[in-house]
Amino acid sequence: MVNPVRIAFIGAGIMGRHHLAVAERNPEIEIAGVAEFSPETREKLAARGIATFADHREMLAAVKPEGVVISTPNAYHAPAAIDCIEAGAVPLIEKPVADTLEAGLKLRAALAGTDLPALVGHHRRHNPIIAAAAAHVRGGGLGRVLALNGMWLRRKPDEYFKEAWKMNPALGGGTLLINAIHDFDSLRAICGEIESVQAMTSSASRGFAVEDTAAIIMRFESGALGTFTISDNVVAPWCWEMTSQEDPRFAWQPEDCYVICGTEGSLAVPTLETWTNTPNGGRDATFIRRKLYHVAAESMELQMAHFVRVIRREEAPLVTVDSALGTLAATLAVPVSAQRGTAVTIAELLA
Ligand SMILES: NC(=O)c1ccc[n+]([C@@H]2O[C@H](COP(=O)([O-])OP(=O)(O)OC[C@H]3O[C@@H](n4cnc5c(N)ncnc54)[C@H](O)[C@@H]3O)[C@@H](O)[C@H]2O)c1
């Protein structure tokens, strides 16, 4: 039998503990240790027999993990990942890959000098719903995509903001970097690269330094045009978390959060309903409404299993640092565009 891979964790807040629970259920993983600032969390983990550390560098030196899951606040992603790379461990970096493009490019440079892979935690790419939508659209199932519409609309509870970094733009807080970035990554997976973005943002309803609402127009390299609306302070169900059944912590609403429309048909996600028409069907033609086939599976589990194979060099990372930088640039283009009042190209930000 192959030895389990030894994986350590940096950050054991909401997401870090979720990753840890997923890893503990995977028989191919041995938990090497957890670095976490909070003494209470360390105490709870130590009581379960897990080696804990206050300093992640100390942990890397002490337990020499093969892989490390980084679930710190956004601003620490790139520095922690560079520390892992220097220690010879393969990182799984929570999204966003970094809080700034400068930090992300520094991470890419640190990786370039090594033969280590790195995986970025855009876990929805592992979800069979996104995979089925991407295969259908990229396979020409909608003809040429011309227009799409995406939404992330829900109300975050007040206790969500007890972690101050979630309201702090300097620490990567705000609903764009925390939520929209997932959708931008999924839309890139389905429809291809985003070429430019134009947006307006607002922080008026919560009054935090970070935005709570944004309206975004995007142009894809294919020529398709899209709109995306986001707010974390509205009572509404139209977001991936509430519609996809991906995470049981969110009460399921049988709705969609993206509609993608092409010259030969349309697709709604996550229901995966498609609408096509009789050839050359005009206004009165009958719609044919179908559902794409997919087998539901838990994307965080799939991501962790993939991470094991990436560490063993059996698979290339599904989401590389390079790819995640494209998603980060498209997301960061939103506040830049809102401030300038003009469209912003992704190429300009990545130059
Ligand atoms: N993939 C997803 O769907 C998803 C969902 C939520 C959050 N996230 C991402 O996960 C990350 C963590 O979010 P969260 O909600 O768990 O935040 P959180 O504030 O609950 O947890 C972060 C934890 O990291 C610890 N920490 C920070 N720096 C550390 C360091 N250098 N060493 C050890 N511990 C350190 C903090 O003490 C805290 O417990 C964020 O980047 C967020 O964007 C991803």
The ligand as an SDF file (V2000), in Angstrom:
LIG
                    3D

 44 48  0  0  0  0  0  0  0  0999 V2000
  -13.0280   28.2770   -0.9410 N   0  0  0  0  0  0  0  0  0  0  0  0
  -14.0390   28.8420   -0.3010 C   0  0  0  0  0  0  0  0  0  0  0  0
  -15.2000   28.6270   -0.6090 O   0  0  0  0  0  0  0  0  0  0  0  0
  -13.7690   29.7560    0.8290 C   0  0  0  0  0  0  0  0  0  0  0  0
  -14.7900   30.0530    1.7420 C   0  0  0  0  0  0  0  0  0  0  0  0
  -14.4890   30.8960    2.8140 C   0  0  0  0  0  0  0  0  0  0  0  0
  -13.2230   31.4110    2.9520 C   0  0  0  0  0  0  0  0  0  0  0  0
  -12.2550   31.1060    2.0290 N   0  0  0  0  0  0  0  0  0  0  0  0
  -10.9000   31.6530    2.1500 C   0  0  0  0  0  0  0  0  0  0  0  0
  -10.2700   30.9970    3.2350 O   0  0  0  0  0  0  0  0  0  0  0  0
   -9.3920   31.8890    3.9050 C   0  0  0  0  0  0  0  0  0  0  0  0
   -9.7080   31.8950    5.3810 C   0  0  0  0  0  0  0  0  0  0  0  0
  -11.0330   32.3600    5.5640 O   0  0  0  0  0  0  0  0  0  0  0  0
  -11.7970   32.0690    6.9260 P   0  0  0  0  0  0  0  0  0  0  0  0
  -13.2060   32.4720    6.7120 O   0  0  0  0  0  0  0  0  0  0  0  0
  -11.4800   30.6990    7.4120 O   0  0  0  0  0  0  0  0  0  0  0  0
  -11.0790   33.1450    7.8830 O   0  0  0  0  0  0  0  0  0  0  0  0
  -10.9430   33.0940    9.4560 P   0  0  0  0  0  0  0  0  0  0  0  0
  -10.6200   34.4840    9.8640 O   0  0  0  0  0  0  0  0  0  0  0  0
  -12.0970   32.3760   10.0610 O   0  0  0  0  0  0  0  0  0  0  0  0
   -9.6530   32.1570    9.6770 O   0  0  0  0  0  0  0  0  0  0  0  0
   -8.3470   32.5400    9.4050 C   0  0  0  0  0  0  0  0  0  0  0  0
   -7.4610   31.9050   10.4670 C   0  0  0  0  0  0  0  0  0  0  0  0
   -6.0930   32.0360   10.0840 O   0  0  0  0  0  0  0  0  0  0  0  0
   -5.3290   32.2310   11.2670 C   0  0  0  0  0  0  0  0  0  0  0  0
   -4.0290   32.7710   10.8330 N   0  0  0  0  0  0  0  0  0  0  0  0
   -3.7900   33.8910   10.1400 C   0  0  0  0  0  0  0  0  0  0  0  0
   -2.4860   33.9870    9.8020 N   0  0  0  0  0  0  0  0  0  0  0  0
   -1.8790   32.8760   10.2970 C   0  0  0  0  0  0  0  0  0  0  0  0
   -0.5510   32.3990   10.2790 C   0  0  0  0  0  0  0  0  0  0  0  0
    0.4420   33.0500    9.6570 N   0  0  0  0  0  0  0  0  0  0  0  0
   -0.2760   31.2480   10.9130 N   0  0  0  0  0  0  0  0  0  0  0  0
   -1.2720   30.5700   11.5190 C   0  0  0  0  0  0  0  0  0  0  0  0
   -2.5550   30.9690   11.5600 N   0  0  0  0  0  0  0  0  0  0  0  0
   -2.8610   32.1110   10.9470 C   0  0  0  0  0  0  0  0  0  0  0  0
   -6.1870   33.1250   12.1240 C   0  0  0  0  0  0  0  0  0  0  0  0
   -5.8370   33.0330   13.4860 O   0  0  0  0  0  0  0  0  0  0  0  0
   -7.5870   32.5800   11.8360 C   0  0  0  0  0  0  0  0  0  0  0  0
   -7.9740   31.5720   12.7570 O   0  0  0  0  0  0  0  0  0  0  0  0
   -9.5720   33.2510    3.2410 C   0  0  0  0  0  0  0  0  0  0  0  0
   -8.5420   33.4450    2.3210 O   0  0  0  0  0  0  0  0  0  0  0  0
  -10.8810   33.1390    2.4930 C   0  0  0  0  0  0  0  0  0  0  0  0
  -10.8880   33.9340    1.3090 O   0  0  0  0  0  0  0  0  0  0  0  0
  -12.5110   30.2780    0.9980 C   0  0  0  0  0  0  0  0  0  0  0  0
  1  2  1  0
  2  3  2  0
  2  4  1  0
  4  5  1  0
  4 44  2  0
  5  6  2  0
  6  7  1  0
  7  8  2  0
  8  9  1  0
  8 44  1  0
  9 10  1  0
  9 42  1  0
 10 11  1  0
 11 12  1  0
 11 40  1  0
 12 13  1  0
 13 14  1  0
 14 15  2  0
 14 16  1  0
 14 17  1  0
 17 18  1  0
 18 19  2  0
 18 20  1  0
 18 21  1  0
 21 22  1  0
 22 23  1  0
 23 24  1  0
 23 38  1  0
 24 25  1  0
 25 26  1  0
 25 36  1  0
 26 27  1  0
 26 35  1  0
 27 28  2  0
 28 29  1  0
 29 30  1  0
 29 35  2  0
 30 31  1  0
 30 32  2  0
 32 33  1  0
 33 34  2  0
 34 35  1  0
 36 37  1  0
 36 38  1  0
 38 39  1  0
 40 41  1  0
 40 42  1  0
 42 43  1  0
M  CHG  2   8   1  16  -1
M  END
$$$$
